[in-house]
Amino acid sequence: MSVQTVRAASEPAPATDPANEGGLAREVARRRTFAIISHPDAGKTTVTEKLLLFGNAIGLAGTVKARKSNRHATSDWMAMERERGISVTTSVMQFDYRGRVVNLLDTPGHEDFSEDTYRTLTAVDSALMVIDGAKGVESRTIKLLEVCRLRDTPIMTFINKLDREIREPIQLLDEIEDVLQIECAPMTWPIGSGRFFRGVYHLGLDRIICYRPGVGDHVHFFDTIDGLASDEARAWLGDDHAGFVDEVELIQGASHPFDEQAFLDGTRSPVFFGTALGNFGVRECVDHLVEHAPSPGKREASTRDVQPDEAPFSGFVFKVQANMDPRHRDRIAFLRVCSGRYRQGMRMRNARLARPVKVTDAVTFLAGDRKRADEAYAGDIIGLPNHGGICIADTFTEGEVLGFRGIPNFAPELFRRVRPRDPLKSKQLARGLRQLSEEGASQVFFPLLSNDIVIGAVGPLQFDLVAFRLDDEYRADCVFETARVFTVRWVSGDPGAISELERRSGERLALDGGGCLAYLAPTRANLALAEERFGELRFAATREHAEHD
């Protein structure tokens, strides 16, 4: 199933035409770009499936293999994801919903792929946080909220798995407020849980939504009862009616009301309850999101703030994915449009390379499926097919010299030497590692004075992913060995000093996948000594900082 390309009501005039500014602003106002974040196994990918159902992007929800189904989550397009039942790469999905254009990014839940998630959060305007009702706030959720707070990203909350035994809802709200330091504004309130889960009460609409199990794989309109004080509600709740009314009054008196400005400021989160697997409670959440979440706003660049309704096109690359179509060994650069309008065949300028690039075949996404994009506006995510040369954090414009900053880039924490199991596969191994490193999930280093290859990662599961993809996509089965590397620093500065560093410590120097010089320090003390001896050189903790010196 391919996502439908978004079109305006009529063919717009060129983006540089001032007469088109009103239409440009209308298209920007229609966009909602958000990420779904959670701790692993909280139900994030299942929530994604239900949102796609409501947007008519798919006709039947998939489930991960761990649930013993022969269907897999649509957003988990990579073979390793389907086999393990986890998300290990960001997926992008675009669909129409209630007059809005929704750009939905499903991020990896596992902490070993945090870099991909952190970069994705720089490309969205809001986030939907999914919390397991039985487990509450977990460690990964805390870290993700810290990243969102750096940009004051508005957060919505969906407390999941109400069809199982959960903790007391009021305790969950208290924990969210205490641990995550964000105020909670309950929008729906659960009626029972587990075997006794009957539905939710929508506080703002004064409406009971009655739960029915067994309809989780398709769109279903659940029965509703208007008015908690109505005779129908009294009959449906029976002996539980009076107690539930008291509970609702207590919640309304003790909790924060929804305040749109506080939500947009990132200080208050509207909270919804439901079960994503049962396709219940998600619709109310997404309805609220498209109505109240912000449309694309201004973006800080190197020289000025860029407004989304400016006519000139601009955008930045926050992700590169190799081999989305293994048959063509292609690479897709995921670009967040920040201003103007993308038009098929337009010429863009890569600010880093300082040269124009003609884009004839940009695409929009539905996870692993894609379709040619005829146009795109601020907030949209488009893919730029390429055979190398486009890197994470690259800025594209229609000619203006500027650069969008703030794309996270971390030094690896774990290192391994890697060699092919079959020595005849050495070229495939080197090519595969170089291409996979362009994605940013792992980094590769080629020592100057040896034929070794060293890869660096944030978490051990990244090594499993690299090994899997090298074998699956490049037919280069590999073996990992211990690498005597403590950390890495990118080196820049005076060429003469670099030559002296090469002469005295050449065995510690390597070129990374992008051709940048790096120092592979075996110990903390060794790094400190190198920095002291070569004080005129910059030993940068990220390649981005080294490149911008």
C-alpha positions as CSV (number, residue, x, y, z in Angstrom):
1,M,0.0,0.0,0.0
2,S,1.5,3.3,-1.0
3,V,0.8,6.6,0.6
4,Q,-1.1,9.1,-1.6
5,T,0.8,12.2,-2.6
6,V,-0.7,15.3,-1.0
7,R,-2.0,17.8,-3.5
8,A,-3.6,21.2,-3.0
9,A,-7.1,21.8,-4.3
10,S,-5.7,23.3,-7.5
11,E,-2.2,23.5,-9.0
12,P,-0.3,26.2,-7.0
13,A,1.7,28.9,-8.6
14,P,5.5,28.7,-8.2
15,A,6.6,29.1,-4.6
16,T,8.4,32.3,-5.4
17,D,5.1,34.0,-6.6
18,P,3.9,36.3,-3.8
19,A,0.3,35.7,-4.9
20,N,0.8,32.1,-3.7
21,E,1.7,33.0,-0.1
22,G,-1.9,32.6,1.1
23,G,-2.1,29.1,-0.3
24,L,1.3,28.3,1.1
25,A,0.1,29.3,4.6
26,R,-3.0,27.2,4.3
27,E,-1.1,24.1,3.3
28,V,1.3,24.7,6.3
29,A,-1.6,25.1,8.7
30,R,-2.9,21.7,7.6
31,R,0.2,19.8,8.6
32,R,0.7,17.8,11.8
33,T,4.1,16.2,12.2
34,F,4.7,14.1,15.3
35,A,6.6,11.2,16.6
36,I,5.4,8.3,18.8
37,I,7.8,7.6,21.7
38,S,7.8,5.1,24.5
39,H,9.7,2.5,26.4
40,P,10.1,-0.8,24.5
41,D,6.9,-3.0,24.6
42,A,4.6,-0.2,25.7
43,G,2.6,-0.6,22.5
44,K,4.0,2.2,20.4
45,T,4.0,0.3,17.1
46,T,0.5,-1.0,17.8
47,V,-0.7,2.5,18.3
48,T,0.9,3.5,15.0
49,E,-1.1,0.7,13.3
50,K,-4.4,2.1,14.6
51,L,-3.6,5.6,13.5
52,L,-2.9,4.3,10.0
53,L,-6.3,2.5,10.2
54,F,-8.1,5.7,11.0
55,G,-6.3,7.5,8.2
56,N,-7.4,4.8,5.7
57,A,-3.7,4.2,5.0
58,I,-4.2,0.4,5.6
59,G,-7.2,-1.8,5.6
60,L,-6.2,-4.3,8.3
61,A,-3.8,-3.8,11.2
62,G,-0.8,-6.0,11.5
63,T,0.6,-7.5,14.7
64,V,4.2,-8.4,15.5
65,K,5.3,-11.9,15.2
66,A,5.7,-12.3,18.9
67,R,2.0,-12.4,19.1
68,K,1.9,-15.5,17.0
69,S,0.4,-13.8,14.0
70,N,1.4,-14.2,10.3
71,R,1.0,-10.5,9.9
72,H,3.5,-7.9,10.9
73,A,3.3,-4.3,11.9
74,T,3.2,-2.1,8.8
75,S,5.7,0.4,10.2
76,D,8.2,-2.5,10.9
77,W,9.4,-3.0,7.3
78,M,12.9,-4.3,7.9
79,A,13.3,-8.1,8.0
80,M,15.1,-8.0,11.4
81,E,12.2,-6.0,12.9
82,R,9.6,-8.5,11.7
83,E,11.7,-11.4,13.1
84,R,12.3,-9.9,16.5
85,G,9.1,-8.0,16.9
86,I,10.8,-4.7,17.7
87,S,11.3,-1.4,16.0
88,V,15.0,-0.7,15.2
89,T,14.7,2.1,12.7
90,T,12.5,5.2,12.3
91,S,9.6,4.7,9.9
92,V,7.8,7.6,8.2
93,M,4.1,7.5,7.3
94,Q,2.0,10.2,5.7
95,F,-1.8,10.2,5.4
96,D,-4.8,12.4,5.4
97,Y,-7.1,12.6,8.5
98,R,-10.0,14.9,9.1
99,G,-8.7,17.6,6.6
100,R,-5.2,17.5,8.0
101,V,-2.0,16.0,6.5
102,V,-0.5,13.8,9.1
103,N,3.3,13.0,9.0
104,L,3.7,10.2,11.6
105,L,7.2,9.0,12.7
106,D,7.4,5.7,14.5
107,T,10.7,5.7,16.3
108,P,12.8,2.8,17.7
109,G,11.9,2.0,21.2
110,H,15.1,0.2,22.2
111,E,17.7,2.4,23.9
112,D,20.5,1.0,21.7
113,F,19.0,3.0,18.8
114,S,18.6,6.2,20.7
115,E,20.6,8.2,18.2
116,D,18.0,7.6,15.5
117,T,15.2,8.5,17.9
118,Y,16.9,11.7,19.1
119,R,17.5,12.9,15.6
120,T,13.9,12.1,14.6
121,L,12.7,14.3,17.5
122,T,14.4,17.3,15.9
123,A,12.2,16.8,12.8
124,V,8.8,16.8,14.5
125,D,6.5,19.5,16.0
126,S,4.9,17.4,18.7
127,A,5.0,13.9,20.2
128,L,2.7,11.2,21.4
129,M,4.0,9.4,24.5
130,V,2.7,5.8,25.0
131,I,2.9,4.4,28.6
132,D,2.2,0.9,29.7
133,G,-0.6,1.1,32.2
134,A,0.9,-1.8,34.2
135,K,4.5,-0.6,34.3
136,G,4.1,3.2,34.4
137,V,7.0,5.5,33.6
138,E,10.1,3.6,32.6
139,S,13.7,4.6,32.0
140,R,13.5,5.0,28.3
141,T,10.5,7.3,28.6
142,I,12.4,9.5,31.0
143,K,15.3,10.0,28.5
144,L,13.0,10.7,25.6
145,L,11.1,13.3,27.6
146,E,14.4,15.0,28.5
147,V,15.1,15.3,24.7
148,C,11.7,16.7,24.0
149,R,12.0,19.2,26.8
150,L,15.2,20.6,25.1
151,R,12.9,22.0,22.4
152,D,9.7,22.4,24.5
153,T,8.0,19.9,22.3
154,P,4.3,19.5,23.1
155,I,3.5,16.1,24.5
156,M,0.3,14.0,24.4
157,T,0.0,10.9,26.5
158,F,-1.8,7.6,25.8
159,I,-1.9,5.2,28.7
160,N,-2.1,1.8,27.1
161,K,-3.2,-1.8,27.9
162,L,-6.4,-1.1,29.8
163,D,-7.6,-4.5,28.8
164,R,-5.0,-5.9,31.2
165,E,-4.6,-5.3,34.9
166,I,-3.0,-1.9,35.4
167,R,-2.0,0.3,38.3
168,E,-4.4,2.8,39.8
169,P,-4.9,5.5,37.2
170,I,-4.5,8.3,39.7
171,Q,-1.1,6.8,40.7
172,L,-0.1,6.7,37.1
173,L,-0.9,10.4,36.7
174,D,1.0,11.3,39.9
175,E,4.0,9.3,38.7
176,I,4.0,11.1,35.3
177,E,4.0,14.4,37.0
178,D,6.6,13.6,39.6
179,V,9.1,11.7,37.4
180,L,8.7,13.5,34.1
181,Q,7.9,16.9,35.5
182,I,5.0,17.6,33.3
183,E,1.5,18.4,34.3
184,C,-1.3,15.9,33.4
185,A,-4.7,16.9,32.1
186,P,-6.9,13.8,31.9
187,M,-9.2,13.9,28.9
188,T,-10.7,10.4,29.3
189,W,-11.0,8.3,32.4
190,P,-11.2,4.5,32.5
191,I,-14.1,2.5,33.8
192,G,-12.5,-0.6,35.2
193,S,-9.5,-2.5,33.8
194,G,-8.4,-6.0,32.9
195,R,-11.3,-8.5,32.8
196,F,-13.5,-5.7,34.2
197,F,-12.6,-3.0,31.7
198,R,-15.9,-1.6,30.3
199,G,-14.8,1.7,28.6
200,V,-13.8,5.3,29.3
201,Y,-15.6,8.5,30.2
202,H,-14.7,11.5,28.1
203,L,-14.6,14.3,30.6
204,G,-14.8,17.2,28.1
205,L,-17.7,15.7,26.1
206,D,-19.5,14.2,29.1
207,R,-19.8,10.9,27.1
208,I,-19.2,7.3,28.0
209,I,-17.5,5.2,25.2
210,C,-18.4,1.5,25.7
211,Y,-15.6,-1.0,25.1
212,R,-16.1,-4.1,23.0
213,P,-13.4,-6.7,22.7
214,G,-12.4,-8.5,19.5
215,V,-12.4,-5.6,17.0
216,G,-8.8,-4.5,17.2
217,D,-7.8,-5.3,13.6
218,H,-10.3,-3.0,11.8
219,V,-12.0,0.4,12.2
220,H,-15.0,0.1,14.6
221,F,-17.3,2.7,16.0
222,F,-18.0,1.9,19.6
223,D,-21.3,2.5,21.3
224,T,-21.5,5.8,23.3
225,I,-23.8,7.1,26.0
226,D,-24.2,10.9,26.3
227,G,-24.4,12.3,29.8
228,L,-23.0,10.6,32.9
229,A,-26.1,11.7,34.8
230,S,-28.4,10.2,32.1
231,D,-30.8,7.3,32.8
232,E,-29.0,5.3,30.1
233,A,-25.7,5.8,31.9
234,R,-27.2,4.8,35.3
235,A,-28.6,1.6,33.7
236,W,-25.3,0.7,32.0
237,L,-23.1,1.3,35.0
238,G,-25.7,-0.2,37.4
239,D,-24.5,-0.4,41.0
240,D,-21.1,1.2,40.0
241,H,-22.7,4.4,38.8
242,A,-22.6,6.4,42.1
243,G,-19.1,5.4,42.9
244,F,-17.9,6.3,39.4
245,V,-19.6,9.7,39.6
246,D,-17.7,10.4,42.9
247,E,-14.5,9.2,41.3
248,V,-15.0,11.6,38.3
249,E,-15.8,14.5,40.6
250,L,-12.6,13.8,42.5
251,I,-10.5,13.7,39.4
252,Q,-12.0,16.9,38.0
253,G,-11.3,18.7,41.2
254,A,-7.8,17.4,41.8
255,S,-6.3,17.3,38.3
256,H,-5.3,20.0,35.8
257,P,-7.8,21.0,33.1
258,F,-6.6,21.0,29.5
259,D,-5.0,24.3,28.6
260,E,-4.0,24.7,25.0
261,Q,-1.2,27.2,25.6
262,A,0.3,25.1,28.4
263,F,0.2,22.1,26.0
264,L,1.9,24.1,23.2
265,D,4.5,25.3,25.7
266,G,5.3,21.7,26.6
267,T,4.4,22.0,30.2
268,R,1.0,20.2,30.3
269,S,0.1,16.9,28.6
270,P,-3.5,15.8,27.8
271,V,-3.9,12.2,28.9
272,F,-6.0,9.5,27.2
273,F,-6.7,5.9,28.4
274,G,-7.3,2.9,26.2
275,T,-6.0,-0.3,24.6
276,A,-4.3,0.0,21.3
277,L,-4.5,-3.8,20.7
278,G,-8.2,-3.6,21.1
279,N,-8.3,-0.4,18.9
280,F,-10.0,1.4,21.8
281,G,-9.3,5.0,22.9
282,V,-6.9,5.7,20.2
283,R,-9.4,7.6,18.0
284,E,-10.2,10.1,20.7
285,C,-6.4,10.7,21.2
286,V,-5.7,11.3,17.5
287,D,-8.8,13.5,17.1
288,H,-7.4,15.7,19.9
289,L,-4.0,15.7,18.4
290,V,-4.9,16.9,14.9
291,E,-7.1,19.5,16.4
292,H,-4.8,21.0,19.0
293,A,-1.2,19.9,18.1
294,P,0.8,22.7,16.5
295,S,1.3,23.1,12.8
296,P,4.9,23.6,11.6
297,G,6.6,26.6,13.3
298,K,9.8,28.6,12.8
299,R,13.2,26.8,12.6
300,E,16.5,28.2,13.9
301,A,19.2,28.2,11.3
302,S,22.8,29.4,11.4
303,T,22.0,33.0,10.3
304,R,18.3,33.5,11.1
305,D,15.0,32.0,12.0
306,V,13.2,30.4,9.0
307,Q,9.4,30.8,8.9
308,P,7.4,27.9,7.5
309,D,5.3,30.0,5.2
310,E,8.3,31.7,3.5
311,A,8.2,31.1,-0.3
312,P,11.8,29.9,-0.7
313,F,12.2,26.1,-0.1
314,S,14.4,24.9,2.7
315,G,14.9,21.7,4.7
316,F,17.3,19.4,6.5
317,V,18.2,15.8,6.5
318,F,17.7,14.0,9.8
319,K,18.1,10.4,8.7
320,V,19.7,8.3,5.9
321,Q,18.5,4.8,5.3
322,A,20.3,2.3,3.1
323,N,18.6,-0.5,1.2
324,M,15.0,0.3,1.8
325,D,14.7,-1.5,-1.5
326,P,17.5,-4.1,-1.4
327,R,16.9,-4.9,-5.1
328,H,18.3,-1.5,-6.1
329,R,20.9,-1.0,-3.3
330,D,19.6,2.6,-2.9
331,R,19.9,5.1,-0.1
332,I,17.1,7.5,1.0
333,A,17.8,10.7,2.8
334,F,14.9,11.7,4.9
335,L,14.4,15.5,4.6
336,R,12.1,17.6,6.9
337,V,10.7,20.5,4.8
338,C,11.1,23.7,6.9
339,S,9.7,26.3,4.4
340,G,8.4,26.9,1.0
341,R,7.1,24.2,-1.4
342,Y,9.0,21.3,-2.9
343,R,8.2,20.8,-6.6
344,Q,9.1,17.8,-8.7
345,G,12.3,18.5,-10.7
346,M,13.3,21.6,-8.7
347,R,16.9,22.4,-8.1
348,M,18.1,22.5,-4.5
349,R,21.4,23.7,-3.1
350,N,23.3,21.4,-0.7
351,A,24.8,23.9,1.8
352,R,27.5,21.6,3.0
353,L,28.7,20.7,-0.5
354,A,28.0,24.3,-1.8
355,R,26.6,23.1,-5.0
356,P,23.2,22.6,-6.6
357,V,21.4,19.3,-6.8
358,K,18.5,18.6,-9.2
359,V,15.9,16.4,-7.4
360,T,13.6,14.6,-9.9
361,D,12.3,11.6,-7.9
362,A,11.7,12.6,-4.3
363,V,9.2,10.3,-2.6
364,T,6.7,10.2,0.2
365,F,6.4,7.2,2.6
366,L,4.2,4.6,4.1
367,A,6.9,2.8,6.1
368,G,8.8,0.6,3.5
369,D,6.5,1.6,0.6
370,R,7.0,4.9,-1.2
371,K,5.5,6.9,-4.0
372,R,6.8,9.9,-6.0
373,A,6.1,13.2,-4.3
374,D,4.9,15.9,-6.7
375,E,4.9,18.5,-4.0
376,A,5.5,19.0,-0.3
377,Y,5.2,21.8,2.2
378,A,6.7,22.7,5.6
379,G,6.2,19.8,8.0
380,D,6.2,17.1,5.4
381,I,8.9,14.5,5.2
382,I,10.2,13.6,1.8
383,G,12.9,11.1,0.7
384,L,15.7,12.0,-1.6
385,P,17.1,8.8,-3.3
386,N,20.8,9.0,-3.8
387,H,23.9,6.8,-4.2
388,G,25.9,8.5,-1.6
389,G,27.0,12.1,-0.8
390,I,24.0,13.2,1.2
391,C,24.7,13.1,5.0
392,I,22.7,13.5,8.2
393,A,22.3,17.2,9.0
394,D,22.8,18.4,5.4
395,T,20.7,21.5,4.7
396,F,19.0,22.1,1.3
397,T,17.7,25.4,0.1
398,E,16.8,27.2,-3.2
399,G,20.1,29.1,-3.1
400,E,20.3,30.8,0.3
401,V,23.4,30.0,2.3
402,L,22.2,28.8,5.7
403,G,22.4,25.7,7.8
404,F,20.0,24.1,10.3
405,R,21.8,23.0,13.4
406,G,21.0,20.9,16.5
407,I,21.0,17.5,14.9
408,P,22.4,15.2,17.6
409,N,25.6,13.4,16.7
410,F,27.3,11.3,19.4
411,A,30.6,9.6,19.8
412,P,30.3,5.8,20.0
413,E,30.5,4.1,23.4
414,L,31.3,0.6,22.3
415,F,33.8,-0.6,19.7
416,R,34.5,-3.8,17.8
417,R,36.9,-4.9,15.2
418,V,35.1,-6.6,12.3
419,R,36.3,-9.0,9.7
420,P,34.6,-11.1,7.0
421,R,34.1,-14.8,7.8
422,D,35.0,-15.4,4.2
423,P,38.2,-13.4,3.3
424,L,36.9,-13.2,-0.3
425,K,34.1,-11.0,0.9
426,S,36.4,-8.2,2.2
427,K,35.2,-5.7,-0.5
428,Q,31.5,-6.4,0.2
429,L,32.2,-5.9,3.9
430,A,33.9,-2.6,3.5
431,R,31.3,-1.3,1.1
432,G,28.4,-2.4,3.3
433,L,29.9,-0.9,6.5
434,R,30.6,2.4,4.7
435,Q,27.0,2.6,3.4
436,L,25.4,1.5,6.7
437,S,27.5,4.1,8.5
438,E,25.8,6.8,6.4
439,E,22.6,6.1,8.3
440,G,24.2,7.2,11.6
441,A,23.1,4.2,13.6
442,S,26.7,2.9,13.8
443,Q,30.0,4.4,12.7
444,V,32.9,2.8,10.9
445,F,36.6,3.6,11.1
446,F,39.4,2.6,8.7
447,P,42.8,2.8,10.5
448,L,45.5,4.5,8.5
449,L,48.3,2.0,9.2
450,S,46.4,-1.4,9.1
451,N,43.7,-3.2,7.2
452,D,41.5,-3.5,10.3
453,I,38.0,-2.1,10.3
454,V,36.6,-0.8,13.5
455,I,32.9,-0.1,14.1
456,G,31.5,2.0,16.9
457,A,28.0,1.9,18.4
458,V,25.9,3.3,21.3
459,G,24.5,-0.1,22.3
460,P,25.3,-3.8,21.8
461,L,22.1,-4.4,19.8
462,Q,23.5,-2.2,17.1
463,F,26.2,-4.7,16.4
464,D,23.5,-7.4,16.0
465,L,21.8,-5.2,13.5
466,V,25.0,-4.5,11.5
467,A,25.8,-8.2,11.4
468,F,22.2,-9.0,10.3
469,R,22.1,-6.4,7.5
470,L,25.6,-7.2,6.3
471,D,24.6,-10.8,5.8
472,D,21.1,-10.1,4.6
473,E,21.8,-7.2,2.2
474,Y,25.5,-7.5,1.2
475,R,26.1,-11.2,1.6
476,A,29.0,-10.4,3.8
477,D,28.8,-12.6,7.0
478,C,31.1,-11.1,9.6
479,V,32.9,-11.8,12.8
480,F,33.3,-9.3,15.7
481,E,36.5,-9.2,17.8
482,T,37.6,-7.0,20.7
483,A,38.9,-3.6,19.7
484,R,41.3,-1.8,22.0
485,V,39.5,1.5,21.7
486,F,38.2,3.5,24.7
487,T,36.7,6.4,22.7
488,V,37.0,8.4,19.5
489,R,37.7,12.1,18.8
490,W,37.5,13.8,15.4
491,V,40.7,15.8,14.7
492,S,40.9,19.1,12.9
493,G,43.2,22.1,12.8
494,D,46.6,23.1,11.3
495,P,47.7,20.7,8.6
496,G,51.3,20.7,9.8
497,A,50.2,19.7,13.3
498,I,48.1,17.0,11.8
499,S,51.1,15.7,9.9
500,E,53.1,15.6,13.1
501,L,50.3,13.7,14.8
502,E,50.3,11.2,12.0
503,R,54.1,10.7,12.3
504,R,54.0,10.2,16.1
505,S,50.7,8.4,16.6
506,G,49.7,7.2,13.2
507,E,48.6,3.8,14.6
508,R,45.8,5.5,16.5
509,L,44.4,7.5,13.5
510,A,41.6,6.4,11.2
511,L,39.3,7.7,8.5
512,D,35.6,7.4,9.3
513,G,33.0,6.5,6.7
514,G,32.8,10.1,5.5
515,G,36.5,10.4,5.1
516,C,37.1,12.5,8.3
517,L,40.2,12.0,10.4
518,A,39.6,10.5,13.8
519,Y,41.7,9.6,16.8
520,L,41.0,6.2,18.3
521,A,42.1,6.5,21.9
522,P,42.8,3.2,23.8
523,T,42.4,4.8,27.2
524,R,41.2,8.0,28.8
525,A,44.8,8.8,29.8
526,N,46.1,8.3,26.3
527,L,43.5,10.8,25.0
528,A,44.4,13.4,27.6
529,L,48.1,13.0,26.7
530,A,47.3,13.5,23.0
531,E,45.2,16.6,23.7
532,E,48.1,18.0,25.8
533,R,50.8,17.3,23.3
534,F,48.8,18.7,20.3
535,G,47.1,21.6,22.0
536,E,46.8,23.4,18.7
537,L,44.5,20.7,17.3
538,R,40.8,20.2,18.0
539,F,39.8,16.8,19.3
540,A,36.0,17.0,18.9
541,A,33.5,14.6,20.5
542,T,31.3,14.8,17.4
543,R,32.0,14.9,13.7
544,E,29.6,17.8,13.3
545,H,31.7,20.0,15.6
546,A,34.9,19.1,13.8
547,E,33.3,19.9,10.4
548,H,32.1,23.3,11.6
549,D,35.5,24.5,12.9
